[in-house]
Amino acid sequence: MKNIKYFIPSLVIMMIIFSFSLQTGEESSGLSMAIVNWIYTHLHISISEFIVRKAAHMSEYALLSLSLIFGFYKSGFSLKYIIIDTLLVTFLYACSDEMHQLLVSGRAGQFRDVIIDTCGGMIATFLYLFYSKRRN
């Protein structure tokens, strides 16, 4: 029970992801378009809304995975179980998030997004694995 404090960052990120999933399709699209417009205005790069949306998916799940790694590491898990448990929790949370979106107006839960979310988590996890192997 004392190790639960190490998972507070993960819970905060999960709540942030959940709040993004509460947005209607119109609200979510509006936020994505605001980012597309900002990138075009300030960086002079034309980018599609689809790319912005999927990059956001990958980024938020990469952060979730890194926070889970922290929690498992501080709780004394071995490297093998840190990797396995992080990827499993990331995948399962992505599945639950997409199921949640089925209940939100204008949103659709898609398995493709589960894969994209999990890939973001995998990239962060493998970067951690690479870093930890190099450090030792």
C-alpha positions as CSV (number, residue, x, y, z in Angstrom):
1,M,0.0,0.0,0.0
2,K,2.9,2.4,0.7
3,N,4.0,2.1,-2.9
4,I,0.8,3.5,-4.3
5,K,2.2,7.0,-4.0
6,Y,4.6,6.2,-6.8
7,F,1.6,5.7,-9.2
8,I,0.0,9.1,-8.5
9,P,1.6,10.5,-11.7
10,S,0.1,7.6,-13.7
11,L,-3.4,8.2,-12.1
12,V,-3.1,12.0,-13.0
13,I,-2.2,11.2,-16.6
14,M,-5.1,8.7,-16.8
15,M,-7.5,11.4,-15.6
16,I,-6.2,13.8,-18.2
17,I,-6.6,11.2,-20.9
18,F,-10.1,10.5,-19.6
19,S,-11.0,14.2,-19.7
20,F,-9.8,14.4,-23.3
21,S,-12.1,11.4,-24.1
22,L,-15.1,13.2,-22.6
23,Q,-14.9,15.9,-25.3
24,T,-17.5,15.6,-28.0
25,G,-16.3,14.9,-31.5
26,E,-16.8,18.6,-32.3
27,E,-14.8,19.8,-29.3
28,S,-12.0,17.3,-30.0
29,S,-11.8,18.3,-33.7
30,G,-11.8,22.0,-32.7
31,L,-8.8,21.5,-30.4
32,S,-6.9,19.6,-33.1
33,M,-7.6,22.2,-35.7
34,A,-6.4,24.9,-33.2
35,I,-3.1,23.0,-33.0
36,V,-2.9,22.6,-36.8
37,N,-3.5,26.4,-37.2
38,W,-0.9,27.2,-34.5
39,I,1.7,25.0,-36.2
40,Y,1.0,26.6,-39.6
41,T,1.0,30.2,-38.2
42,H,4.1,29.9,-36.0
43,L,6.2,27.2,-37.7
44,H,5.0,27.6,-41.3
45,I,4.4,23.9,-41.6
46,S,1.3,22.5,-43.2
47,I,0.2,19.4,-41.3
48,S,-3.0,17.4,-41.4
49,E,-5.4,17.2,-38.5
50,F,-5.1,13.4,-38.6
51,I,-1.3,13.5,-38.0
52,V,-1.8,15.9,-35.1
53,R,-4.5,13.7,-33.5
54,K,-2.5,10.5,-33.8
55,A,0.7,12.2,-32.5
56,A,-1.3,13.4,-29.5
57,H,-2.5,9.8,-28.9
58,M,1.0,8.5,-29.0
59,S,2.4,11.3,-26.8
60,E,-0.1,11.0,-24.0
61,Y,0.3,7.2,-23.9
62,A,4.1,7.6,-24.0
63,L,3.8,9.8,-20.9
64,L,1.5,7.3,-19.3
65,S,4.0,4.5,-19.9
66,L,6.9,6.5,-18.5
67,S,4.9,7.3,-15.4
68,L,4.1,3.6,-15.0
69,I,7.7,2.7,-15.4
70,F,8.5,5.1,-12.6
71,G,5.9,3.5,-10.3
72,F,7.0,-0.1,-11.0
73,Y,10.7,0.8,-10.7
74,K,10.2,2.6,-7.3
75,S,8.0,-0.3,-6.1
76,G,11.0,-2.7,-6.7
77,F,9.9,-4.6,-9.7
78,S,12.5,-6.3,-11.8
79,L,13.3,-4.9,-15.3
80,K,11.4,-7.7,-17.0
81,Y,8.2,-7.1,-15.0
82,I,8.5,-3.3,-15.4
83,I,8.4,-3.8,-19.1
84,I,5.7,-6.4,-19.2
85,D,3.4,-4.7,-16.7
86,T,3.9,-1.2,-18.2
87,L,2.9,-2.5,-21.7
88,L,0.0,-4.5,-20.3
89,V,-1.4,-1.6,-18.3
90,T,-0.9,0.8,-21.2
91,F,-2.7,-1.5,-23.7
92,L,-5.6,-2.2,-21.3
93,Y,-6.1,1.5,-20.5
94,A,-6.1,2.3,-24.2
95,C,-8.8,-0.4,-24.7
96,S,-10.9,1.1,-21.9
97,D,-10.4,4.6,-23.3
98,E,-11.7,3.6,-26.7
99,M,-14.7,1.8,-25.1
100,H,-15.4,5.0,-23.1
101,Q,-15.4,7.0,-26.4
102,L,-18.2,4.8,-27.7
103,L,-20.4,6.5,-25.1
104,V,-19.4,10.1,-26.1
105,S,-21.4,12.1,-28.7
106,G,-19.6,12.3,-32.0
107,R,-16.8,10.0,-31.0
108,A,-16.0,6.5,-32.1
109,G,-13.9,3.9,-30.3
110,Q,-11.5,2.4,-32.8
111,F,-9.1,-0.5,-32.4
112,R,-6.7,1.4,-34.7
113,D,-6.4,4.0,-31.9
114,V,-5.6,1.3,-29.3
115,I,-2.7,0.2,-31.5
116,I,-1.5,3.8,-32.0
117,D,-1.8,4.4,-28.2
118,T,0.1,1.2,-27.4
119,C,2.8,2.1,-30.0
120,G,3.4,5.4,-28.1
121,G,3.7,3.4,-24.9
122,M,6.0,0.9,-26.6
123,I,8.3,3.6,-27.9
124,A,8.7,5.2,-24.5
125,T,9.2,1.7,-22.9
126,F,11.8,0.7,-25.3
127,L,13.6,4.0,-24.9
128,Y,13.6,3.4,-21.2
129,L,14.9,-0.2,-21.8
130,F,17.7,1.1,-24.0
131,Y,18.6,3.8,-21.5
132,S,18.6,1.4,-18.6
133,K,20.8,-1.2,-20.5
134,R,23.3,1.6,-21.4
135,R,23.4,2.9,-17.9
136,N,24.3,-0.5,-16.5
